């Protein structure tokens, strides 16, 4: 299992919309994430900073990420959520989220 953390900013004027959407994430989007070996996906909010965390249990992260990106329902979901986010300056091209480096983990 691999842990992934990522960060982005929430546009203040879209805050309520983003929170409303995530109060009821579409089942098809959740099913796609699970099928792509994503577990314990969590998004935290602090002021306008969004921190995402998930655990990956598959064997080919890049292929599973591509599977998520190719899913029509996920693409439709992103048309609603992407405008709510302001990518950090160091986010990879085409991504709304910047990866974070794990510096410590408590096992037990």
Backbone bond lengths (Angstrom), bond angles and torsions (degrees), N, CA, C in turn:
res aa  C-N    CA-C-N  psi(-1)  N-CA   C-N-CA  omega(-1)  CA-C   N-CA-C  phi
1 X - - - 1.443 - - 1.528 108.61 -
2 X 1.321 115.84 136.66 1.454 122.19 177.18 1.527 108.47 -117.32
3 X 1.324 116.65 141.39 1.458 122.49 177.15 1.525 109.25 -100.35
4 X 1.338 116.05 140.25 1.456 121.65 177.82 1.517 109.37 -128.98
5 X 1.320 116.01 134.23 1.453 122.51 173.68 1.515 108.97 -123.06
6 X 1.319 116.47 146.05 1.457 120.96 -178.68 1.519 108.81 -151.05
7 X 1.315 115.84 160.50 1.458 120.92 -175.21 1.525 110.55 -139.54
8 X 1.314 115.44 147.07 1.459 122.61 172.65 1.521 107.41 -153.54
9 X 1.303 116.44 175.63 1.461 121.07 177.95 1.525 109.75 -110.07
10 X 1.305 114.32 144.85 1.458 121.96 175.55 1.528 107.35 -95.28
11 X 1.316 116.10 129.10 1.466 119.54 177.78 1.531 107.45 -70.29
12 X 1.320 117.81 123.24 1.463 119.99 -175.96 1.524 114.03 -54.80
13 X 1.324 116.81 -36.33 1.468 119.68 -178.66 1.535 112.65 -74.50
14 X 1.332 117.99 -9.45 1.467 122.00 179.14 1.525 112.12 -113.92
15 X 1.327 116.86 8.51 1.458 122.54 -174.98 1.530 112.71 -54.76
16 X 1.313 117.58 -53.11 1.465 121.27 -177.01 1.524 111.60 -63.21
17 X 1.308 116.85 -37.90 1.466 120.96 177.77 1.527 110.75 -62.87
18 X 1.327 116.71 -46.52 1.458 121.56 -179.98 1.527 110.95 -61.97
19 X 1.315 116.90 -45.33 1.463 121.15 -179.99 1.523 111.19 -64.71
20 X 1.331 116.42 -39.60 1.469 120.23 177.51 1.525 110.47 -62.79
21 X 1.314 117.41 -44.96 1.465 120.73 179.08 1.523 111.12 -60.34
22 X 1.318 116.85 -42.95 1.460 119.99 -176.27 1.524 113.61 -80.48
23 X 1.305 116.89 -8.42 1.465 120.01 172.94 1.528 110.35 -74.04
24 X 1.327 116.13 -16.63 1.468 121.01 -179.45 1.528 109.41 -149.27
25 X 1.321 116.15 67.58 1.467 120.55 178.59 1.523 108.61 -61.62
26 X 1.307 115.90 137.49 1.460 120.82 -177.41 1.527 110.78 -60.39
27 X 1.317 117.56 133.93 1.471 120.46 178.54 1.529 113.15 -55.38
28 X 1.314 118.25 -37.69 1.471 120.44 -179.65 1.527 111.34 -63.63
29 X 1.319 117.25 -35.53 1.464 121.12 177.84 1.523 109.37 -68.07
30 X 1.322 116.68 -44.34 1.460 120.40 178.06 1.529 111.35 -62.90
31 X 1.326 117.11 -40.61 1.463 120.96 179.28 1.524 111.03 -63.03
32 X 1.317 117.07 -39.07 1.463 120.84 178.24 1.517 110.68 -63.87
33 X 1.322 117.12 -42.05 1.472 120.40 178.51 1.526 110.81 -61.92
34 X 1.319 116.67 -45.28 1.467 120.43 179.82 1.525 110.38 -63.78
35 X 1.339 117.66 -42.85 1.467 121.48 179.29 1.533 111.26 -63.60
36 X 1.348 116.21 -25.20 1.466 121.20 179.34 1.529 111.26 -93.73
37 X 1.332 116.03 20.16 1.471 121.83 173.07 1.527 114.87 68.99
38 X 1.329 117.21 26.51 1.457 122.69 175.98 1.528 107.83 -94.04
39 X 1.315 116.32 133.00 1.465 122.08 178.85 1.519 109.11 -132.76
40 X 1.320 115.47 154.00 1.475 122.30 175.09 1.523 113.15 50.88
41 X 1.331 116.45 40.66 1.466 120.39 177.87 1.526 107.65 -70.74
42 X 1.310 115.21 125.62 1.456 121.80 -178.37 1.519 108.93 -136.13
43 X 1.330 116.55 140.49 1.458 121.22 172.80 1.523 107.22 -121.10
44 X 1.326 115.53 126.92 1.456 122.68 177.25 1.526 108.79 -107.88
45 X 1.325 116.05 152.07 1.464 121.57 178.62 1.526 109.56 -125.77
46 X 1.337 115.62 131.82 1.463 122.62 172.79 1.524 107.06 -135.23
47 X 1.320 117.09 114.53 1.461 121.76 -171.90 1.533 107.68 53.19
48 X 1.326 117.81 -114.85 1.464 120.53 177.71 1.525 112.08 -110.16
49 X 1.315 117.62 16.05 1.457 122.31 179.06 1.524 109.72 -97.98
50 X 1.321 116.98 124.94 1.459 123.09 175.32 1.522 108.45 -102.45
51 X 1.318 115.79 129.78 1.451 121.88 176.87 1.522 107.28 -118.74
52 X 1.312 116.95 121.95 1.458 122.09 178.90 1.513 110.51 -107.69
53 X 1.325 115.72 143.94 1.456 122.07 179.15 1.525 107.97 -140.44
54 X 1.323 116.00 137.70 1.462 119.46 170.94 1.518 109.68 -151.68
55 X 1.318 113.45 163.15 1.464 121.25 176.48 1.521 107.47 -112.24
56 X 1.311 115.37 135.02 1.462 121.96 -179.67 1.517 109.24 -109.29
57 X 1.332 116.28 124.23 1.461 120.93 -176.17 1.531 112.93 -111.93
58 X 1.306 117.31 8.74 1.461 120.80 -178.82 1.517 112.44 -90.97
59 X 1.333 114.53 -167.02 1.455 120.66 -177.00 1.525 113.62 -116.06
60 X 1.347 117.80 -13.03 1.461 121.40 -178.85 1.531 108.35 -139.53
61 X 1.316 114.77 86.65 1.467 120.92 -175.72 1.524 111.49 -58.00
62 X 1.328 117.34 -44.77 1.465 120.77 -178.38 1.530 111.15 -60.68
63 X 1.315 117.17 -43.59 1.474 120.39 179.36 1.526 111.05 -65.86
64 X 1.318 117.17 -40.72 1.456 119.82 178.92 1.528 111.46 -68.06
65 X 1.325 117.49 -37.08 1.467 119.89 175.28 1.526 110.70 -64.01
66 X 1.325 116.94 -38.57 1.466 120.64 176.86 1.530 110.48 -64.48
67 X 1.319 116.67 -38.46 1.470 121.04 178.13 1.527 109.98 -60.89
68 X 1.320 116.69 -42.98 1.468 120.63 178.16 1.528 109.83 -62.47
69 X 1.326 116.49 -47.04 1.467 121.40 -177.26 1.521 112.82 -64.72
70 X 1.327 117.85 -25.87 1.469 121.68 -179.50 1.524 113.09 -86.20
71 X 1.316 117.67 -11.56 1.458 121.44 -176.86 1.537 110.65 -71.63
72 X 1.342 118.35 123.42 1.466 121.27 -177.45 1.537 114.16 -59.70
73 X 1.320 118.21 -39.74 1.464 119.94 179.88 1.519 111.30 -68.60
74 X 1.323 117.00 -37.43 1.462 120.26 176.56 1.520 109.96 -66.29
75 X 1.316 117.49 -40.99 1.468 120.97 177.14 1.529 110.20 -60.05
76 X 1.319 116.29 -42.11 1.473 120.75 179.03 1.529 110.06 -65.59
77 X 1.343 117.08 -41.26 1.463 122.33 176.70 1.533 110.29 -58.15
78 X 1.328 115.77 -45.15 1.461 120.25 -178.80 1.527 112.32 -64.42
79 X 1.340 118.29 -28.61 1.471 118.76 176.99 1.527 110.80 -63.85
80 X 1.334 116.49 -23.38 1.470 120.80 177.76 1.529 112.07 -90.78
81 X 1.334 117.06 -39.11 1.470 119.91 -174.92 1.534 113.49 -86.04
82 X 1.321 117.96 -34.17 1.467 119.99 -177.02 1.531 113.33 -56.96
83 X 1.328 119.57 -43.29 1.465 118.56 179.97 1.532 113.79 -64.37
84 X 1.318 117.27 -14.51 1.464 121.56 179.00 1.525 112.21 -83.41
85 X 1.322 116.70 -10.84 1.460 121.40 -173.85 1.519 111.42 -112.09
86 X 1.311 114.69 147.89 1.456 121.76 174.42 1.522 107.40 -119.86
87 X 1.330 117.35 105.45 1.464 119.82 -174.87 1.523 112.27 -61.70
88 X 1.329 116.50 142.75 1.463 119.40 173.86 1.528 110.40 -64.11
89 X 1.312 115.93 159.86 1.470 120.24 -178.09 1.524 112.77 -61.56
90 X 1.330 117.57 -24.14 1.467 120.13 -177.42 1.532 113.27 -101.82
91 X 1.326 117.11 15.21 1.467 119.89 176.10 1.532 108.78 -68.04
92 X 1.333 117.50 141.45 1.468 119.50 176.86 1.525 110.94 -59.34
93 X 1.308 116.12 151.74 1.460 121.18 179.72 1.522 109.93 -53.13
94 X 1.327 116.22 130.61 1.452 121.64 178.46 1.515 114.53 83.18
95 X 1.337 118.01 -0.34 1.459 121.21 -178.25 1.518 110.29 -110.02
96 X 1.309 116.72 147.31 1.460 122.53 175.75 1.525 111.00 -90.78
97 X 1.305 117.71 -14.41 1.460 123.52 -174.35 1.528 110.50 -118.71
98 X 1.335 116.41 143.39 1.468 122.00 174.02 1.525 108.01 -102.36
99 X 1.324 117.61 134.01 1.463 119.75 178.69 1.521 111.21 -68.31
100 X 1.322 114.95 151.54 1.461 121.64 177.19 1.527 108.62 -114.38
101 X 1.316 116.07 153.51 1.461 122.22 178.60 1.524 109.32 -96.74
102 X 1.312 116.19 127.49 1.462 119.96 176.30 1.519 108.96 -72.87
103 X 1.329 116.47 127.72 1.454 120.46 179.84 1.527 113.01 -112.05
104 X 1.316 118.15 -14.05 1.456 120.85 179.68 1.523 109.21 -164.10
105 X 1.317 115.70 146.66 1.467 121.99 177.40 1.509 109.01 -149.83
106 X 1.306 116.52 130.10 1.464 121.96 175.05 1.505 108.75 -91.59
107 X 1.291 118.08 122.21 1.453 122.73 176.57 1.521 107.75 -102.70
108 X 1.316 114.92 136.56 1.463 116.94 176.53 1.502 113.39 143.05
